[in-house]
Amino acid sequence: RGRGCGGPIHHPLGGTGELRDVRTGRGPHFIVKGIASFNVPMQKLANHTSLKEWAAVVSALESGDQIILVRKGGIADPAFGVEADRFYLFPTYLHQKEKQFRPEYRHHFRMTDRPDVEPDRVEVGSWCEVAQIWRVTELDRLRSLAQQVIFTAETFEERFRFRPDQAVHVIAVKTFK
């Protein structure tokens, strides 16, 4: 449920952190990099599951600058759990701000910067395979991973402090384009 708005937050493309089916082929909202015809279905993953993540993080995963995801339930998804061992990366542009990323990685933000509005079409051009998952409940343990992400220390800790009743999921992934 949305905090402070009295109801669930819903966007036709899904919520941040929400695992959902990726429509390909004739679907109106998705284009797939490297496939010329929009009518050709994506063939790499049989389950067509996606994970919505900030576009700058998707860019960092694609380049190898980041190899872990740090997840917790969000506003629209109060509890987070990894539901698939392979999933598409669905980039979102909502709520990411340049100051949330370490200076040496802000180029990922600048490459993906858009107005704070979700677009009608999103390119889904990469997917991940889960290598390992850890549940972290102590901030000091999470801080030890700070150099493995493109976030500033403040952003990293904000993710920990949001919904303090929940553990953070640290997900080591292999990313494919």
CNS distance restraints for C-alpha pairs under 8 A (distance, minus, plus):
assign (resid   1 and name CA) (resid   6 and name CA) 7.57 0.50 0.50
assign (resid   1 and name CA) (resid   7 and name CA) 5.50 0.50 0.50
assign (resid   1 and name CA) (resid   8 and name CA) 4.17 0.50 0.50
assign (resid   1 and name CA) (resid   9 and name CA) 6.58 0.50 0.50
assign (resid   1 and name CA) (resid  75 and name CA) 6.39 0.50 0.50
assign (resid   1 and name CA) (resid  76 and name CA) 5.40 0.50 0.50
assign (resid   1 and name CA) (resid  77 and name CA) 7.32 0.50 0.50
assign (resid   1 and name CA) (resid  78 and name CA) 7.22 0.50 0.50
assign (resid   2 and name CA) (resid   6 and name CA) 6.47 0.50 0.50
assign (resid   2 and name CA) (resid   7 and name CA) 5.42 0.50 0.50
assign (resid   2 and name CA) (resid   8 and name CA) 4.82 0.50 0.50
assign (resid   2 and name CA) (resid   9 and name CA) 5.36 0.50 0.50
assign (resid   2 and name CA) (resid  75 and name CA) 5.36 0.50 0.50
assign (resid   2 and name CA) (resid  76 and name CA) 5.74 0.50 0.50
assign (resid   3 and name CA) (resid   7 and name CA) 7.81 0.50 0.50
assign (resid   3 and name CA) (resid  75 and name CA) 6.42 0.50 0.50
assign (resid   8 and name CA) (resid  76 and name CA) 6.31 0.50 0.50
assign (resid   9 and name CA) (resid  15 and name CA) 7.69 0.50 0.50
assign (resid   9 and name CA) (resid  75 and name CA) 7.68 0.50 0.50
assign (resid   9 and name CA) (resid  76 and name CA) 5.59 0.50 0.50
assign (resid  10 and name CA) (resid  14 and name CA) 6.54 0.50 0.50
assign (resid  10 and name CA) (resid  15 and name CA) 6.65 0.50 0.50
assign (resid  10 and name CA) (resid  76 and name CA) 7.45 0.50 0.50
assign (resid  11 and name CA) (resid  15 and name CA) 6.50 0.50 0.50
assign (resid  13 and name CA) (resid  29 and name CA) 7.80 0.50 0.50
assign (resid  14 and name CA) (resid  18 and name CA) 6.47 0.50 0.50
assign (resid  14 and name CA) (resid  20 and name CA) 7.46 0.50 0.50
assign (resid  14 and name CA) (resid  52 and name CA) 7.73 0.50 0.50
assign (resid  15 and name CA) (resid  52 and name CA) 6.95 0.50 0.50
assign (resid  15 and name CA) (resid  76 and name CA) 6.11 0.50 0.50
assign (resid  15 and name CA) (resid  77 and name CA) 7.31 0.50 0.50
assign (resid  16 and name CA) (resid  51 and name CA) 7.77 0.50 0.50
assign (resid  16 and name CA) (resid  52 and name CA) 4.97 0.50 0.50
assign (resid  16 and name CA) (resid  53 and name CA) 6.08 0.50 0.50
assign (resid  16 and name CA) (resid  54 and name CA) 7.94 0.50 0.50
assign (resid  16 and name CA) (resid  74 and name CA) 7.07 0.50 0.50
assign (resid  16 and name CA) (resid  76 and name CA) 7.48 0.50 0.50
assign (resid  16 and name CA) (resid  77 and name CA) 7.78 0.50 0.50
assign (resid  16 and name CA) (resid  92 and name CA) 7.19 0.50 0.50
assign (resid  17 and name CA) (resid  51 and name CA) 5.75 0.50 0.50
assign (resid  17 and name CA) (resid  52 and name CA) 4.92 0.50 0.50
assign (resid  17 and name CA) (resid  53 and name CA) 6.21 0.50 0.50
assign (resid  17 and name CA) (resid  71 and name CA) 7.47 0.50 0.50
assign (resid  17 and name CA) (resid  73 and name CA) 7.37 0.50 0.50
assign (resid  17 and name CA) (resid  74 and name CA) 7.02 0.50 0.50
assign (resid  17 and name CA) (resid  77 and name CA) 7.13 0.50 0.50
assign (resid  17 and name CA) (resid  80 and name CA) 7.40 0.50 0.50
assign (resid  18 and name CA) (resid  50 and name CA) 7.80 0.50 0.50
assign (resid  18 and name CA) (resid  51 and name CA) 5.87 0.50 0.50
assign (resid  18 and name CA) (resid  52 and name CA) 5.92 0.50 0.50
assign (resid  18 and name CA) (resid  77 and name CA) 6.68 0.50 0.50
assign (resid  19 and name CA) (resid  49 and name CA) 6.22 0.50 0.50
assign (resid  19 and name CA) (resid  50 and name CA) 5.27 0.50 0.50
assign (resid  19 and name CA) (resid  51 and name CA) 4.83 0.50 0.50
assign (resid  19 and name CA) (resid  52 and name CA) 6.99 0.50 0.50
assign (resid  19 and name CA) (resid  83 and name CA) 7.44 0.50 0.50
assign (resid  20 and name CA) (resid  48 and name CA) 8.00 0.50 0.50
assign (resid  20 and name CA) (resid  49 and name CA) 5.34 0.50 0.50
assign (resid  20 and name CA) (resid  50 and name CA) 5.45 0.50 0.50
assign (resid  20 and name CA) (resid  51 and name CA) 7.04 0.50 0.50
assign (resid  21 and name CA) (resid  47 and name CA) 7.74 0.50 0.50
assign (resid  21 and name CA) (resid  48 and name CA) 5.34 0.50 0.50
assign (resid  21 and name CA) (resid  49 and name CA) 4.65 0.50 0.50
assign (resid  21 and name CA) (resid  50 and name CA) 6.17 0.50 0.50
assign (resid  22 and name CA) (resid  30 and name CA) 7.79 0.50 0.50
assign (resid  22 and name CA) (resid  48 and name CA) 5.21 0.50 0.50
assign (resid  22 and name CA) (resid  49 and name CA) 5.88 0.50 0.50
assign (resid  22 and name CA) (resid  50 and name CA) 6.10 0.50 0.50
assign (resid  22 and name CA) (resid  88 and name CA) 7.83 0.50 0.50
assign (resid  23 and name CA) (resid  27 and name CA) 5.54 0.50 0.50
assign (resid  23 and name CA) (resid  29 and name CA) 7.63 0.50 0.50
assign (resid  23 and name CA) (resid  30 and name CA) 6.70 0.50 0.50
assign (resid  23 and name CA) (resid  48 and name CA) 7.54 0.50 0.50
assign (resid  24 and name CA) (resid  30 and name CA) 6.16 0.50 0.50
assign (resid  24 and name CA) (resid  31 and name CA) 7.32 0.50 0.50
assign (resid  24 and name CA) (resid  32 and name CA) 7.83 0.50 0.50
assign (resid  24 and name CA) (resid  38 and name CA) 7.71 0.50 0.50
assign (resid  24 and name CA) (resid  39 and name CA) 7.72 0.50 0.50
assign (resid  24 and name CA) (resid  40 and name CA) 7.58 0.50 0.50
assign (resid  24 and name CA) (resid  41 and name CA) 5.22 0.50 0.50
assign (resid  24 and name CA) (resid  42 and name CA) 6.10 0.50 0.50
assign (resid  25 and name CA) (resid  38 and name CA) 5.57 0.50 0.50
assign (resid  25 and name CA) (resid  39 and name CA) 4.20 0.50 0.50
assign (resid  25 and name CA) (resid  40 and name CA) 5.00 0.50 0.50
assign (resid  25 and name CA) (resid  41 and name CA) 4.31 0.50 0.50
assign (resid  25 and name CA) (resid  42 and name CA) 7.19 0.50 0.50
assign (resid  26 and name CA) (resid  38 and name CA) 6.52 0.50 0.50
assign (resid  26 and name CA) (resid  39 and name CA) 5.22 0.50 0.50
assign (resid  26 and name CA) (resid  40 and name CA) 7.95 0.50 0.50
assign (resid  28 and name CA) (resid 121 and name CA) 7.70 0.50 0.50
assign (resid  29 and name CA) (resid 120 and name CA) 6.23 0.50 0.50
assign (resid  29 and name CA) (resid 121 and name CA) 4.73 0.50 0.50
assign (resid  29 and name CA) (resid 122 and name CA) 6.60 0.50 0.50
assign (resid  30 and name CA) (resid 121 and name CA) 5.66 0.50 0.50
assign (resid  30 and name CA) (resid 122 and name CA) 5.54 0.50 0.50
assign (resid  30 and name CA) (resid 123 and name CA) 6.11 0.50 0.50
assign (resid  30 and name CA) (resid 124 and name CA) 6.90 0.50 0.50
assign (resid  31 and name CA) (resid  38 and name CA) 6.49 0.50 0.50
assign (resid  31 and name CA) (resid 121 and name CA) 7.14 0.50 0.50
assign (resid  31 and name CA) (resid 122 and name CA) 6.53 0.50 0.50
assign (resid  31 and name CA) (resid 123 and name CA) 5.05 0.50 0.50
assign (resid  31 and name CA) (resid 124 and name CA) 6.47 0.50 0.50
assign (resid  32 and name CA) (resid  38 and name CA) 7.64 0.50 0.50
assign (resid  32 and name CA) (resid  42 and name CA) 7.31 0.50 0.50
assign (resid  32 and name CA) (resid 123 and name CA) 5.69 0.50 0.50
assign (resid  32 and name CA) (resid 124 and name CA) 5.36 0.50 0.50
assign (resid  32 and name CA) (resid 125 and name CA) 5.71 0.50 0.50
assign (resid  33 and name CA) (resid 123 and name CA) 6.61 0.50 0.50
assign (resid  33 and name CA) (resid 124 and name CA) 6.81 0.50 0.50
assign (resid  33 and name CA) (resid 125 and name CA) 5.09 0.50 0.50
assign (resid  34 and name CA) (resid 125 and name CA) 7.99 0.50 0.50
assign (resid  35 and name CA) (resid  40 and name CA) 7.22 0.50 0.50
assign (resid  45 and name CA) (resid  86 and name CA) 7.37 0.50 0.50
assign (resid  45 and name CA) (resid  87 and name CA) 7.44 0.50 0.50
assign (resid  47 and name CA) (resid  87 and name CA) 7.87 0.50 0.50
assign (resid  48 and name CA) (resid  87 and name CA) 6.98 0.50 0.50
assign (resid  48 and name CA) (resid  88 and name CA) 7.20 0.50 0.50
assign (resid  49 and name CA) (resid  84 and name CA) 7.35 0.50 0.50
assign (resid  49 and name CA) (resid  86 and name CA) 7.58 0.50 0.50
assign (resid  49 and name CA) (resid  87 and name CA) 5.02 0.50 0.50
assign (resid  49 and name CA) (resid  88 and name CA) 6.11 0.50 0.50
assign (resid  50 and name CA) (resid  87 and name CA) 4.84 0.50 0.50
assign (resid  50 and name CA) (resid  88 and name CA) 4.25 0.50 0.50
assign (resid  50 and name CA) (resid  89 and name CA) 5.67 0.50 0.50
assign (resid  50 and name CA) (resid  90 and name CA) 5.96 0.50 0.50
assign (resid  51 and name CA) (resid  87 and name CA) 6.42 0.50 0.50
assign (resid  51 and name CA) (resid  88 and name CA) 6.17 0.50 0.50
assign (resid  51 and name CA) (resid  89 and name CA) 5.30 0.50 0.50
assign (resid  51 and name CA) (resid  90 and name CA) 5.62 0.50 0.50
assign (resid  52 and name CA) (resid  89 and name CA) 6.20 0.50 0.50
assign (resid  52 and name CA) (resid  90 and name CA) 4.50 0.50 0.50
assign (resid  52 and name CA) (resid  91 and name CA) 5.77 0.50 0.50
assign (resid  52 and name CA) (resid  92 and name CA) 6.23 0.50 0.50
assign (resid  53 and name CA) (resid  57 and name CA) 6.76 0.50 0.50
assign (resid  53 and name CA) (resid  58 and name CA) 6.62 0.50 0.50
assign (resid  53 and name CA) (resid  89 and name CA) 6.81 0.50 0.50
assign (resid  53 and name CA) (resid  90 and name CA) 6.14 0.50 0.50
assign (resid  53 and name CA) (resid  91 and name CA) 5.25 0.50 0.50
assign (resid  53 and name CA) (resid  92 and name CA) 5.66 0.50 0.50
assign (resid  54 and name CA) (resid  58 and name CA) 6.42 0.50 0.50
assign (resid  54 and name CA) (resid  91 and name CA) 5.50 0.50 0.50
assign (resid  54 and name CA) (resid  92 and name CA) 4.79 0.50 0.50
assign (resid  54 and name CA) (resid  93 and name CA) 5.87 0.50 0.50
assign (resid  54 and name CA) (resid  94 and name CA) 7.45 0.50 0.50
assign (resid  54 and name CA) (resid  96 and name CA) 6.39 0.50 0.50
assign (resid  55 and name CA) (resid  59 and name CA) 6.18 0.50 0.50
assign (resid  55 and name CA) (resid  90 and name CA) 7.91 0.50 0.50
assign (resid  55 and name CA) (resid  91 and name CA) 4.32 0.50 0.50
assign (resid  55 and name CA) (resid  92 and name CA) 5.22 0.50 0.50
assign (resid  55 and name CA) (resid  93 and name CA) 5.79 0.50 0.50
assign (resid  55 and name CA) (resid 109 and name CA) 7.42 0.50 0.50
assign (resid  55 and name CA) (resid 112 and name CA) 5.94 0.50 0.50
assign (resid  56 and name CA) (resid  60 and name CA) 6.25 0.50 0.50
assign (resid  56 and name CA) (resid  96 and name CA) 7.85 0.50 0.50
assign (resid  56 and name CA) (resid 108 and name CA) 4.79 0.50 0.50
assign (resid  56 and name CA) (resid 109 and name CA) 4.69 0.50 0.50
assign (resid  56 and name CA) (resid 111 and name CA) 7.61 0.50 0.50
assign (resid  56 and name CA) (resid 112 and name CA) 5.98 0.50 0.50
assign (resid  57 and name CA) (resid  61 and name CA) 6.10 0.50 0.50
assign (resid  57 and name CA) (resid  66 and name CA) 7.58 0.50 0.50
assign (resid  57 and name CA) (resid 108 and name CA) 7.38 0.50 0.50
assign (resid  57 and name CA) (resid 150 and name CA) 7.33 0.50 0.50
assign (resid  58 and name CA) (resid  62 and name CA) 6.13 0.50 0.50
assign (resid  58 and name CA) (resid  89 and name CA) 6.63 0.50 0.50
assign (resid  58 and name CA) (resid  90 and name CA) 7.91 0.50 0.50
assign (resid  58 and name CA) (resid  91 and name CA) 6.24 0.50 0.50
assign (resid  59 and name CA) (resid  63 and name CA) 6.26 0.50 0.50
assign (resid  59 and name CA) (resid 108 and name CA) 5.86 0.50 0.50
assign (resid  59 and name CA) (resid 112 and name CA) 7.82 0.50 0.50
assign (resid  60 and name CA) (resid  64 and name CA) 6.01 0.50 0.50
assign (resid  60 and name CA) (resid  65 and name CA) 4.92 0.50 0.50
assign (resid  60 and name CA) (resid  66 and name CA) 5.36 0.50 0.50
assign (resid  60 and name CA) (resid 108 and name CA) 6.36 0.50 0.50
assign (resid  60 and name CA) (resid 150 and name CA) 7.44 0.50 0.50
assign (resid  61 and name CA) (resid  65 and name CA) 6.10 0.50 0.50
assign (resid  61 and name CA) (resid  66 and name CA) 4.95 0.50 0.50
assign (resid  61 and name CA) (resid  67 and name CA) 5.87 0.50 0.50
assign (resid  61 and name CA) (resid  68 and name CA) 7.95 0.50 0.50
assign (resid  61 and name CA) (resid 175 and name CA) 6.30 0.50 0.50
assign (resid  62 and name CA) (resid 126 and name CA) 7.13 0.50 0.50
assign (resid  62 and name CA) (resid 175 and name CA) 6.10 0.50 0.50
assign (resid  62 and name CA) (resid 176 and name CA) 6.98 0.50 0.50
assign (resid  62 and name CA) (resid 177 and name CA) 6.85 0.50 0.50
assign (resid  64 and name CA) (resid 175 and name CA) 7.93 0.50 0.50
assign (resid  65 and name CA) (resid 149 and name CA) 7.67 0.50 0.50
assign (resid  65 and name CA) (resid 150 and name CA) 7.47 0.50 0.50
assign (resid  66 and name CA) (resid 148 and name CA) 6.02 0.50 0.50
assign (resid  66 and name CA) (resid 149 and name CA) 5.37 0.50 0.50
assign (resid  66 and name CA) (resid 150 and name CA) 6.70 0.50 0.50
assign (resid  67 and name CA) (resid 148 and name CA) 7.11 0.50 0.50
assign (resid  67 and name CA) (resid 149 and name CA) 7.65 0.50 0.50
assign (resid  67 and name CA) (resid 172 and name CA) 5.94 0.50 0.50
assign (resid  67 and name CA) (resid 173 and name CA) 5.70 0.50 0.50
assign (resid  67 and name CA) (resid 174 and name CA) 6.83 0.50 0.50
assign (resid  67 and name CA) (resid 175 and name CA) 7.73 0.50 0.50
assign (resid  68 and name CA) (resid 148 and name CA) 7.00 0.50 0.50
assign (resid  68 and name CA) (resid 149 and name CA) 7.01 0.50 0.50
assign (resid  68 and name CA) (resid 170 and name CA) 6.49 0.50 0.50
assign (resid  68 and name CA) (resid 171 and name CA) 5.27 0.50 0.50
assign (resid  68 and name CA) (resid 172 and name CA) 4.33 0.50 0.50
assign (resid  68 and name CA) (resid 173 and name CA) 5.80 0.50 0.50
assign (resid  69 and name CA) (resid 149 and name CA) 7.97 0.50 0.50
assign (resid  69 and name CA) (resid 169 and name CA) 7.77 0.50 0.50
assign (resid  69 and name CA) (resid 170 and name CA) 5.69 0.50 0.50
assign (resid  69 and name CA) (resid 171 and name CA) 4.98 0.50 0.50
assign (resid  69 and name CA) (resid 172 and name CA) 6.50 0.50 0.50
assign (resid  69 and name CA) (resid 173 and name CA) 7.45 0.50 0.50
assign (resid  70 and name CA) (resid 159 and name CA) 7.87 0.50 0.50
assign (resid  70 and name CA) (resid 168 and name CA) 6.66 0.50 0.50
assign (resid  70 and name CA) (resid 169 and name CA) 5.74 0.50 0.50
assign (resid  70 and name CA) (resid 170 and name CA) 4.72 0.50 0.50
assign (resid  70 and name CA) (resid 171 and name CA) 6.46 0.50 0.50
assign (resid  71 and name CA) (resid  80 and name CA) 7.20 0.50 0.50
assign (resid  71 and name CA) (resid 159 and name CA) 7.61 0.50 0.50
assign (resid  71 and name CA) (resid 168 and name CA) 5.72 0.50 0.50
assign (resid  71 and name CA) (resid 169 and name CA) 5.02 0.50 0.50
assign (resid  71 and name CA) (resid 170 and name CA) 6.48 0.50 0.50
assign (resid  71 and name CA) (resid 171 and name CA) 7.87 0.50 0.50
assign (resid  72 and name CA) (resid  79 and name CA) 6.96 0.50 0.50
assign (resid  72 and name CA) (resid  80 and name CA) 5.51 0.50 0.50
assign (resid  72 and name CA) (resid 159 and name CA) 7.20 0.50 0.50
assign (resid  72 and name CA) (resid 160 and name CA) 7.80 0.50 0.50
assign (resid  72 and name CA) (resid 163 and name CA) 7.94 0.50 0.50
assign (resid  72 and name CA) (resid 166 and name CA) 7.10 0.50 0.50
assign (resid  72 and name CA) (resid 167 and name CA) 6.93 0.50 0.50
assign (resid  72 and name CA) (resid 168 and name CA) 5.12 0.50 0.50
assign (resid  72 and name CA) (resid 169 and name CA) 6.18 0.50 0.50
assign (resid  73 and name CA) (resid  77 and name CA) 5.33 0.50 0.50
assign (resid  73 and name CA) (resid  78 and name CA) 4.58 0.50 0.50
assign (resid  73 and name CA) (resid  79 and name CA) 4.31 0.50 0.50
assign (resid  73 and name CA) (resid  80 and name CA) 4.55 0.50 0.50
assign (resid  73 and name CA) (resid 163 and name CA) 7.41 0.50 0.50
assign (resid  73 and name CA) (resid 166 and name CA) 7.67 0.50 0.50
assign (resid  74 and name CA) (resid  78 and name CA) 5.45 0.50 0.50
assign (resid  74 and name CA) (resid  79 and name CA) 7.30 0.50 0.50
assign (resid  74 and name CA) (resid  80 and name CA) 7.79 0.50 0.50
assign (resid  79 and name CA) (resid 166 and name CA) 7.78 0.50 0.50
assign (resid  81 and name CA) (resid 169 and name CA) 7.84 0.50 0.50
assign (resid  85 and name CA) (resid 129 and name CA) 5.74 0.50 0.50
assign (resid  85 and name CA) (resid 130 and name CA) 5.08 0.50 0.50
assign (resid  86 and name CA) (resid 127 and name CA) 7.11 0.50 0.50
assign (resid  86 and name CA) (resid 128 and name CA) 5.51 0.50 0.50
assign (resid  86 and name CA) (resid 129 and name CA) 4.41 0.50 0.50
assign (resid  86 and name CA) (resid 130 and name CA) 6.22 0.50 0.50
assign (resid  87 and name CA) (resid 127 and name CA) 5.52 0.50 0.50
assign (resid  87 and name CA) (resid 128 and name CA) 5.48 0.50 0.50
assign (resid  87 and name CA) (resid 129 and name CA) 6.76 0.50 0.50
assign (resid  88 and name CA) (resid 124 and name CA) 7.03 0.50 0.50
assign (resid  88 and name CA) (resid 125 and name CA) 7.87 0.50 0.50
assign (resid  88 and name CA) (resid 126 and name CA) 5.97 0.50 0.50
assign (resid  88 and name CA) (resid 127 and name CA) 3.99 0.50 0.50
assign (resid  88 and name CA) (resid 128 and name CA) 6.23 0.50 0.50
assign (resid  89 and name CA) (resid 124 and name CA) 6.50 0.50 0.50
assign (resid  89 and name CA) (resid 125 and name CA) 7.49 0.50 0.50
assign (resid  89 and name CA) (resid 126 and name CA) 5.80 0.50 0.50
assign (resid  89 and name CA) (resid 127 and name CA) 5.31 0.50 0.50
assign (resid  89 and name CA) (resid 128 and name CA) 7.01 0.50 0.50
assign (resid  90 and name CA) (resid 122 and name CA) 7.56 0.50 0.50
assign (resid  90 and name CA) (resid 123 and name CA) 7.74 0.50 0.50
assign (resid  90 and name CA) (resid 124 and name CA) 5.74 0.50 0.50
assign (resid  91 and name CA) (resid 122 and name CA) 7.18 0.50 0.50
assign (resid  91 and name CA) (resid 123 and name CA) 7.72 0.50 0.50
assign (resid  91 and name CA) (resid 124 and name CA) 7.28 0.50 0.50
assign (resid  92 and name CA) (resid 118 and name CA) 6.86 0.50 0.50
assign (resid  93 and name CA) (resid 112 and name CA) 7.60 0.50 0.50
assign (resid  93 and name CA) (resid 113 and name CA) 7.08 0.50 0.50
assign (resid  93 and name CA) (resid 114 and name CA) 6.38 0.50 0.50
assign (resid  93 and name CA) (resid 115 and name CA) 7.59 0.50 0.50
assign (resid  93 and name CA) (resid 116 and name CA) 6.39 0.50 0.50
assign (resid  93 and name CA) (resid 117 and name CA) 6.92 0.50 0.50
assign (resid  93 and name CA) (resid 118 and name CA) 6.19 0.50 0.50
assign (resid  94 and name CA) (resid 116 and name CA) 5.11 0.50 0.50
assign (resid  94 and name CA) (resid 117 and name CA) 5.97 0.50 0.50
assign (resid  94 and name CA) (resid 118 and name CA) 6.27 0.50 0.50
assign (resid  95 and name CA) (resid 116 and name CA) 6.60 0.50 0.50
assign (resid  96 and name CA) (resid 100 and name CA) 7.20 0.50 0.50
assign (resid  96 and name CA) (resid 109 and name CA) 7.95 0.50 0.50
assign (resid  97 and name CA) (resid 101 and name CA) 7.73 0.50 0.50
assign (resid  97 and name CA) (resid 109 and name CA) 7.62 0.50 0.50
assign (resid  98 and name CA) (resid 106 and name CA) 6.36 0.50 0.50
assign (resid  98 and name CA) (resid 109 and name CA) 6.03 0.50 0.50
assign (resid  98 and name CA) (resid 110 and name CA) 7.58 0.50 0.50
assign (resid  99 and name CA) (resid 152 and name CA) 7.84 0.50 0.50
assign (resid 100 and name CA) (resid 151 and name CA) 5.72 0.50 0.50
assign (resid 100 and name CA) (resid 152 and name CA) 5.64 0.50 0.50
assign (resid 100 and name CA) (resid 154 and name CA) 7.65 0.50 0.50
assign (resid 100 and name CA) (resid 155 and name CA) 5.60 0.50 0.50
assign (resid 101 and name CA) (resid 105 and name CA) 6.37 0.50 0.50
assign (resid 101 and name CA) (resid 106 and name CA) 5.71 0.50 0.50
assign (resid 101 and name CA) (resid 109 and name CA) 7.71 0.50 0.50
assign (resid 101 and name CA) (resid 150 and name CA) 5.59 0.50 0.50
assign (resid 101 and name CA) (resid 151 and name CA) 4.24 0.50 0.50
assign (resid 101 and name CA) (resid 152 and name CA) 5.04 0.50 0.50
assign (resid 101 and name CA) (resid 155 and name CA) 7.68 0.50 0.50
assign (resid 102 and name CA) (resid 106 and name CA) 6.25 0.50 0.50
assign (resid 102 and name CA) (resid 150 and name CA) 5.77 0.50 0.50
assign (resid 102 and name CA) (resid 151 and name CA) 5.53 0.50 0.50
assign (resid 102 and name CA) (resid 152 and name CA) 4.84 0.50 0.50
assign (resid 105 and name CA) (resid 109 and name CA) 7.65 0.50 0.50
assign (resid 105 and name CA) (resid 150 and name CA) 5.91 0.50 0.50
assign (resid 106 and name CA) (resid 110 and name CA) 6.34 0.50 0.50
assign (resid 107 and name CA) (resid 111 and name CA) 5.99 0.50 0.50
assign (resid 108 and name CA) (resid 112 and name CA) 6.40 0.50 0.50
assign (resid 109 and name CA) (resid 113 and name CA) 5.62 0.50 0.50
assign (resid 125 and name CA) (resid 177 and name CA) 5.94 0.50 0.50
assign (resid 126 and name CA) (resid 175 and name CA) 6.88 0.50 0.50
assign (resid 126 and name CA) (resid 176 and name CA) 5.44 0.50 0.50
assign (resid 126 and name CA) (resid 177 and name CA) 4.25 0.50 0.50
assign (resid 127 and name CA) (resid 175 and name CA) 5.72 0.50 0.50
assign (resid 127 and name CA) (resid 176 and name CA) 5.32 0.50 0.50
assign (resid 127 and name CA) (resid 177 and name CA) 6.54 0.50 0.50
assign (resid 128 and name CA) (resid 173 and name CA) 5.87 0.50 0.50
assign (resid 128 and name CA) (resid 174 and name CA) 5.42 0.50 0.50
assign (resid 128 and name CA) (resid 175 and name CA) 4.40 0.50 0.50
assign (resid 128 and name CA) (resid 176 and name CA) 6.12 0.50 0.50
assign (resid 129 and name CA) (resid 173 and name CA) 5.45 0.50 0.50
assign (resid 129 and name CA) (resid 174 and name CA) 5.19 0.50 0.50
assign (resid 129 and name CA) (resid 175 and name CA) 6.55 0.50 0.50
assign (resid 130 and name CA) (resid 171 and name CA) 6.75 0.50 0.50
assign (resid 130 and name CA) (resid 172 and name CA) 6.07 0.50 0.50
assign (resid 130 and name CA) (resid 173 and name CA) 4.59 0.50 0.50
assign (resid 130 and name CA) (resid 174 and name CA) 6.56 0.50 0.50
assign (resid 131 and name CA) (resid 171 and name CA) 7.49 0.50 0.50
assign (resid 131 and name CA) (resid 172 and name CA) 5.37 0.50 0.50
assign (resid 131 and name CA) (resid 173 and name CA) 5.26 0.50 0.50
assign (resid 131 and name CA) (resid 174 and name CA) 6.78 0.50 0.50
assign (resid 132 and name CA) (resid 171 and name CA) 5.91 0.50 0.50
assign (resid 132 and name CA) (resid 172 and name CA) 5.14 0.50 0.50
assign (resid 132 and name CA) (resid 173 and name CA) 7.21 0.50 0.50
assign (resid 133 and name CA) (resid 169 and name CA) 6.72 0.50 0.50
assign (resid 133 and name CA) (resid 170 and name CA) 5.70 0.50 0.50
assign (resid 133 and name CA) (resid 171 and name CA) 4.53 0.50 0.50
assign (resid 133 and name CA) (resid 172 and name CA) 6.30 0.50 0.50
assign (resid 134 and name CA) (resid 169 and name CA) 5.77 0.50 0.50
assign (resid 134 and name CA) (resid 170 and name CA) 5.14 0.50 0.50
assign (resid 134 and name CA) (resid 171 and name CA) 6.51 0.50 0.50
assign (resid 135 and name CA) (resid 167 and name CA) 5.82 0.50 0.50
assign (resid 135 and name CA) (resid 168 and name CA) 5.61 0.50 0.50
assign (resid 135 and name CA) (resid 169 and name CA) 4.75 0.50 0.50
assign (resid 135 and name CA) (resid 170 and name CA) 6.32 0.50 0.50
assign (resid 136 and name CA) (resid 141 and name CA) 6.99 0.50 0.50
assign (resid 136 and name CA) (resid 142 and name CA) 6.61 0.50 0.50
assign (resid 136 and name CA) (resid 167 and name CA) 5.44 0.50 0.50
assign (resid 136 and name CA) (resid 168 and name CA) 5.05 0.50 0.50
assign (resid 136 and name CA) (resid 169 and name CA) 6.32 0.50 0.50
assign (resid 136 and name CA) (resid 170 and name CA) 7.13 0.50 0.50
assign (resid 137 and name CA) (resid 141 and name CA) 7.96 0.50 0.50
assign (resid 137 and name CA) (resid 166 and name CA) 7.61 0.50 0.50
assign (resid 137 and name CA) (resid 167 and name CA) 4.87 0.50 0.50
assign (resid 137 and name CA) (resid 168 and name CA) 6.44 0.50 0.50
assign (resid 138 and name CA) (resid 142 and name CA) 6.57 0.50 0.50
assign (resid 139 and name CA) (resid 143 and name CA) 6.04 0.50 0.50
assign (resid 139 and name CA) (resid 157 and name CA) 7.51 0.50 0.50
assign (resid 139 and name CA) (resid 160 and name CA) 6.92 0.50 0.50
assign (resid 140 and name CA) (resid 144 and name CA) 6.45 0.50 0.50
assign (resid 141 and name CA) (resid 145 and name CA) 7.30 0.50 0.50
assign (resid 142 and name CA) (resid 146 and name CA) 6.99 0.50 0.50
assign (resid 142 and name CA) (resid 160 and name CA) 7.92 0.50 0.50
assign (resid 143 and name CA) (resid 153 and name CA) 7.82 0.50 0.50
assign (resid 143 and name CA) (resid 156 and name CA) 7.92 0.50 0.50
assign (resid 143 and name CA) (resid 157 and name CA) 7.67 0.50 0.50
assign (resid 145 and name CA) (resid 149 and name CA) 7.36 0.50 0.50
assign (resid 146 and name CA) (resid 151 and name CA) 7.70 0.50 0.50
assign (resid 146 and name CA) (resid 152 and name CA) 7.99 0.50 0.50
assign (resid 146 and name CA) (resid 153 and name CA) 6.54 0.50 0.50
assign (resid 146 and name CA) (resid 156 and name CA) 7.05 0.50 0.50
assign (resid 151 and name CA) (resid 155 and name CA) 5.81 0.50 0.50
assign (resid 151 and name CA) (resid 156 and name CA) 5.86 0.50 0.50
assign (resid 152 and name CA) (resid 156 and name CA) 6.17 0.50 0.50
assign (resid 153 and name CA) (resid 157 and name CA) 6.12 0.50 0.50
assign (resid 154 and name CA) (resid 158 and name CA) 6.11 0.50 0.50
assign (resid 155 and name CA) (resid 159 and name CA) 6.41 0.50 0.50
assign (resid 156 and name CA) (resid 160 and name CA) 6.76 0.50 0.50
assign (resid 157 and name CA) (resid 161 and name CA) 6.22 0.50 0.50
assign (resid 158 and name CA) (resid 162 and name CA) 6.05 0.50 0.50
assign (resid 159 and name CA) (resid 168 and name CA) 7.95 0.50 0.50
assign (resid 160 and name CA) (resid 164 and name CA) 7.12 0.50 0.50
assign (resid 160 and name CA) (resid 167 and name CA) 7.90 0.50 0.50
assign (resid 160 and name CA) (resid 168 and name CA) 6.38 0.50 0.50
